[in-house]
Amino acid sequence: MSEYLFPHRHSRRDFIRLAAFATAGLAATHVLGADQKEKKPPVRIGTGKWTYTLDEDWGKLPAGMSYGLGCGVVVDSKDRVYVTSRSESPCVAVFDHKGKLLETWSDDFATKVGLTTRQVKNTAHCLYWSKEGRNEFLYFTENSAGNKEGRPYGKRVYKTDLHGKILYTIGNVEKEDSTSQRFEWTNPTDVAVAPNGDIYVVDGYGSQIVSRFDKNFKHLKTIGGRSPKPGKDADHGTFNTCHGVWVNTLKKSGPEIYIADRHNDRLEVFDLELNYKRTLPNDVRNPCCFYQHNGHLYIPDLAAKVTILDADDKLVAHLGDGKEADGKTNKPDNKTNPALFATPHALCVDSHGDLYVVEWLDFGRPRKFKHTPIT
């Protein structure tokens, strides 16, 4: 039986072979058109220290492959970038920093988890990278779906190595064993891991609970539930799409748990034991999740922008705002204008400070923005 989430993976060698004919066919065009191409001005977002320039060649897929709704993007310690979207081909695409496609993971993995690539597409959601000791891991969250018989599938969280080898599964499992346990989620959306190994999971499309586990997935505590009166003033510790969770380690006072309470339009902060501490007074609309880099916290906002906070939770930048000045009406070209965002769903930042964003669009739109500060 396969131990891998995606047992049949395409490597860089496969892509070179598949692209050989296309490269030969395009060679003449490139030779003839190279000097005739009009050089376009660079696409930039942000200002000053927070200026980024779009790398228009990054994230391209071979012919026959395409992205679906953009779900997650993470970067590992070697600046390899992992992109997940609601697509059967690929389910996951792995690029290097410069945009070279290293691997794709697509074929079904039914022998291990009982899903097909179509079912992966139906349930794909966020992705989290974790450095635990000397090792690196990926955590996949899986939404809920149902088959023709009405039997639900999905509703699980997987911990894997960087090749997709399954190490632990929690949630809607058929039977429990040393690497698999049941837990009642209705639609989990995100995972975060604390420095001590504790694991936090939000059931953001379902029960609106937030659960804490130790490093061995022993359940420690659950809080939350749906806000009876939704909005920014909803009762603290209740949620209306607790979509994202993050362990913020930027403060000298110690780590805190940040929760993106998306449709209450707010950011809630808790201690490691999930006791409420405060609500951030920042200008967010529909915050999705978080990413931390170089003393700052980055927040993809489904309502058309990326927000950056400093270590003291103060706003330093909004990037690529695809709304009108009233913050309510979409700019008509925010799905096509490369300087705007429409629906940022996840992001990450690599060791160079470059920004990667995927959007909840049917073509995913994974993009890399090089950090090009203007002083």
N, C-alpha and C positions, 0 to 999 in steps of 0.2 A: 504493500500500500504506500502511496505517496505521502511524504511528510510535508510537502510544500503546498502553500496556499495557491500558487500558480506553478504547477510542475513542469509545464512546457514553456520555456522562455526563449525569446529570440535575442541573440547576442549581436554585438557590433559586426562580427564577420557575416552574419546572415543579412544585415542591412546592406553591406557592401555588395554582396552577391545579388540581392534583389534590385539594387539600384543601378547595376552595371549597364543594362540596356537603356534605361532612361538617361543616364549620363552620356552615353554614346550619342543618343538621339539629339540631345540638347547642345552638344559641343559646338556645332557650327553656329547655332544661334548665339551662344555666348561670345564666340569669336567676332561675329559680325556686329553684335549689339553692344559690346563692352564699352566702346568709345562713344556710342551714341546715347547711352543712358543719361538722362538728366538727373543730376545729383540733387536729392531732396534734402531740405533742411532737417536737422535732427528733431525728433519729437521729445519735448521735455515736460516734466510735471514738477510742481513744487517751486520753491524759491530759496535763494541764499544757500545756507548750509544744507537745506533739505531739498536740493535739486537732484532730479534723477532723469536719465536719458534712456529712452526705449532702445533695446537691442532687437531690431525687427527680424533678425534671422534666427533668434533663439526659439527652441521648442517646436521645430518643424517635425512632422511625421512622414514616413515613407508613403508612397502611393498605396491606396487600399486600406489605410488606417485613418482613423479620425477620433477626435475627442467628443465626448458627450458633455452633459452638465458638469461644470467644474466642481469637484468635491474638495480635494485636499492637495497640499504641496508642502514638502519638507525637504530639508537639506541635511546631509550627514557630515561627519567630521572631515571628509575629503572633498567637500563641496559637490558631491553628487546630489542631484535634485530629483526627487520622486514625485510624479504627478499622477493623481487618481482622478478619474472622471467616470460618468455613467456611460461607459462605452464597453462593447464586447471586444474591441480590437483597436487599441490596447486597453486592458483594465488598469494597468500601471505602466507608465513610461519613465525610464531612468536616463537622465542626461548628465553630462559633465558640466562644469562651470561655463565652458565656452559654447555649449549647445550641441555637442556631439551626442547622438543617441546611442546609449550603451546597451540597454536591454529594453524589451517589452515583455510584460506578463499578461497572458490572455487566455490560454486554453483552460478548459474546466478543471476543477479540482474536486470532483464528486467523490472520488475514492476516500477522501479525508473528511470533508465537511458537508457533502451531500448537496452541493450547489453546482449549477452550470454557469457558463459565462453570462448567459442572459439573466440568471438570478443574481449574479454579482452586479451586473449593470443595474438591476432593479433596487438593490439594497446598498450600493456604495455610498459612503459618506466620508467623514473626516479621517485624517491620517496624522499620527503624532510620532515624532522621533524622540528617543530617549537614550541618553548616555548613562549607563548604570555600571559604576566601577570602570573597568577597562573595556566593557562591551557596549555595543550599540544595538538598539531594538526599534522595531516599528509596532505601533498599535493601530489597528484598523477598527473603526466603529461601523456597525452594519445596521441599517434601518430595517423596518418591518415590511414584508410583502406577503402575498398569498398565491397559492397555485390554483388550478382549476377546481380542485376538490375543496378549496377553502381552507386548507391547512396552512397556517402561517409559517414562513421561514424568515431568516434574518434574526434581528434583535440580539446580536451578539457582539462581543469585543474579542479580537484576536491579538495576541502578542506573538510577534515573529522575529526572526533574525533579519538581516538586511537582504537576504535572498528569498524571503517569503516562507522560510521553514517555520511551521507552526509550533510554538512552544507552550501556549496556554490558550484556552477558550473559556469564556464565561458568558452566561446568558441563556439563550434558548437552545440548550444542548439535549440530545436524545438520551444520553446516559452520562453519569459522572464517573470520573476516574482520577488518576493522579495529575492529569493535565487538562481537566475539563470539569466545570461545575455549573450548576443551574443558578440563575439569578433572575428575578422578575423585572425585566425592563419591557416597555412597550415600544420604544423607538429611540435608542441611544444615539447621541450625536457627537460626543467629544470625550477625550481622555487627557489627563495630565498626571505627571509623576513628580513627587516631591524629592528633595535631596536625600531624605531618609528611606526612600523607596516606596512610600505610601502612594496609592493610586486613587485618582478621583475620576468619577464618570458622571456625566450629566445625561439625563433621559429627556433631552430637549424637545423632541417631537412627540413625546408621549406623556408620561405621568408627572413630569416636571419635578422629579426628585434628583438630588445630588447625593451620590454614595461614595464613601471612603473605604478603602481596603488597605491592608498592609502589603508588603512586597510579595507575599505569597498568595495574594488574593483572599485573605481572610477578611470577612466583612467586619468593619468597625463601627460605622455609623451611617445613617441616612437622614437627610433633612429635605424640606421642600414641600411641593404640592402646588397646584395651580392657584394663581392669584384670584381671589373672589371678586376683586375690583381692579381690573388691569389698568396699568398706566404707571407713570414715573413715581407716583405716590402710593403704589401698591404696598401691602404689608411686606416688610423685609423678611427674607427667608421663604417667600413664595415667589413663583415665577410664571411668566407667560412666554414660553420658549427659551428655556435656559440652554441656549445653543452651544456655548463655548465655555471651557474652563481652563485655567492656567495657574501655575504656581509661580508667583512673582517673587524673585529673589533679589530685587534691586535695592531693597531698603536695609539699612544697617540694623534695624530692630528685628529682622528675621523674615522668613518667608510668609507670604499671605496667599490666600486663594481668591482669585478674581473670576467672576462669573459674568458672562455676556448674556444678560436677560433681554433677549432681542426685541420682543414685542411689548415689553414694558419700557423699551427705549432707554435702558440704563445699565450701568456697570456696578455690580454689587461686590463688596469685599468682605471676606471671612478669615478667621484664623485657621490654623491647620486642623483644629478640631471641629470646624464648620460652625463656629459661633459668629454671628453677624457683627461686623465692626463699623462699616460706613458705606455710603453710596457716593460714587464719584460725581462731581458736578460738571462733567465735561459735555461738550456738544456732540453727542452721538445720536444717531437715528435708529438704526437697526443693527447693533454690533453683533458680529458673528462669532469671533474667537480672538486669539491673541498670539503674538510672537515677541520674544524678548531678544534684544541684541544691543550690545555696547551701551548699556545704561539707559536704554529706552524701551518702551512698550509700543508695539505696532498693532493696530486693530483694523481688520477688514470690516467694512460696514456695508451690509447688503443694500443699503439705500445710497449707493453710488459714490463712495469715497473711501479713502484710507486715512486713518487718524494716527498720529504719533504723539505719545506722552513721554515726559521725562521721568526720572526716578521718583520725583515728588508728585506724580500724577498731574502735572501741569501740561496743558496743551502746547505743543511746539509746532505742529503742522497738520493741515488737511491736504491731501494729495488727490488730484484728478477728479474733483467734485463734479459729478455728472447730473446734478440737480440745478434747477433755477435758483435765483437768489432767495426765494421763499423757502427753499429746502424741501419743497413738496412735489414740484412738477419736474419730471425727467426732461433733461435737454434732449431734443429730438434725435440727435446723432450720437448719444452716449454708447451705443452698441457698435458704432463704426468709427467714431473719432478716436484715434490712437492716444490722444492726450486726456481722455476722459475714462472714468469707470462707470459701469452700469450696475453691476451686482457682485461686488467682491465677496467671495465666500471663504477664502483662506489665503494665507500668505506666509512667506518665510524670508529670512535674510541670511546671506552666506557670509563667509569670513571676510570678504572684500567690502561688505556693506551693501551689496547689490540686492535688490528687492525682486521677489517673484510673487505674482498674484494670479490666482485662478478665480473665475467668476461663474455664477450660477446662470449660465447661458447655454443654449443647446450645442454650442461649439466650444464651450469651455474657456476659450481665450486665455490660455496660460501665457503670461508675458514676463519678461525680465526687464527690469529698469536698473541700469548701472548708476551707482551713486556718483554723481558728478557735481560736487558742491561748488557754489559760486561765492567767493569771498569779496 
